[in-house]
Amino acid sequence: MPGAAHKYERMCEEGLWPAWFTQFFLLTSEGYFACQSIDLYSSLKNPFYSYRKRMVKYHAFSWGLGLVTASIPLWSDGVYGLDKIDQVNDSGG
C-alpha cells in the first residue's frame, strides 16, 4: 500500500491533522449547542419529558456530525483549500 503511506505523509506535511482536529471539535460543539437549544424549546413545551432519554441522541448527532464533516478532506484529494495560485507556485512557474 504505497499509496496509503504517501497519503499519510501528505496529510502530515500539509497540516491536515491540526485542521481536522479544529474542524471536528468546532462542529461537534456547535452541533451539541444546537441540540441543547432544541432541548430547551422542547422542555418548555413538555416539562415532564426526561433529558436523559434524549442525551444519547444528542451525543450521537453531535459526534457523528463532527466526524463525518471533518473526515471528508482526509478521504478526498483537493477539497481542503488548494487553489490555482498554490499549484503554480509549487511547479516553479
ZIFEN-V515114 format. One record per residue. N is the residue number from 1. OMEGA is omega in whole degrees, -180 to 180 (NA if undefined). Layout:
((N,OMEGA) (N,OMEGA))
//
This chain:
((1,178) (2,179) (3,180) (4,179) (5,178) (6,180) (7,178) (8,178) (9,179) (10,179) (11,180) (12,-178) (13,-175) (14,175) (15,-180) (16,-177) (17,175) (18,178) (19,179) (20,-180) (21,179) (22,-179) (23,-180) (24,-176) (25,177) (26,-178) (27,177) (28,-180) (29,178) (30,177) (31,179) (32,176) (33,177) (34,178) (35,178) (36,177) (37,178) (38,179) (39,178) (40,179) (41,-179) (42,178) (43,174) (44,179) (45,-180) (46,-174) (47,-177) (48,180) (49,-173) (50,176) (51,-177) (52,179) (53,-178) (54,-175) (55,179) (56,178) (57,179) (58,-180) (59,179) (60,179) (61,-175) (62,-179) (63,179) (64,179) (65,179) (66,-178) (67,-178) (68,-175) (69,179) (70,-178) (71,-180) (72,178) (73,180) (74,-176) (75,-177) (76,-178) (77,170) (78,179) (79,-173) (80,168) (81,176) (82,177) (83,-176) (84,-180) (85,179) (86,-179) (87,178) (88,-179) (89,179) (90,-178) (91,177) (92,-176) (93,NA))
//
